[in-house]
Amino acid sequence: MDKCIIHVQLNDGARLPVYSSSQAAGADLCACLGNGGAMTLEPHKWALVPTGLRIALPVGYEAQVRPRSGLAAKAGITVLNTPGTIDSDYRGEVKVILINHSDVPFVINDGDRIAQMVIARHETASFEVVTSLDETKRGEGGFGSTGV
């Protein structure tokens, strides 16, 4: 399988996304807060955290910004709009909306791994209006209708 090439532009002090293991699906994104900078995420608040990078994805690809499981499990920190989607035509700085679900302030330091980015192929669909849809066993069963 051919590797997807992502062009990356880095601000001063920004870090290239890095896969933490040979089979990791997500590359770690780091906070870019200036040399030695830090920010505090207060309890039950959210903030945009800069990464200092801009990317150019090939057409037909998206980047999904997802939480890091360790931050969520240990500190109650997660990505608010998970997964955040970066479209192939976006050229602005990648920022991560982090939320602090805990009852204590959380300090984010320059260079901290704050999220992960998964690169995925996608399809662009055509939408066609019809007067009825095909029947299924599930039908209109919504949340929880297939079990817990």
Secondary structure, 3 states (H helix, E strand, C coil): CCCCCCEEEECCCCCCCEECCCCCCCEEEECCCCCCCEEEECCCCEEEEECCEEEECCCCEEEEEECCHHHHHHHCEEECCCCEEECCCCCCCCEEEEEECCCCCEEEECCCEEEEEEEEECCCCCCCCCCCCCCCCCCCCCCCCCCC
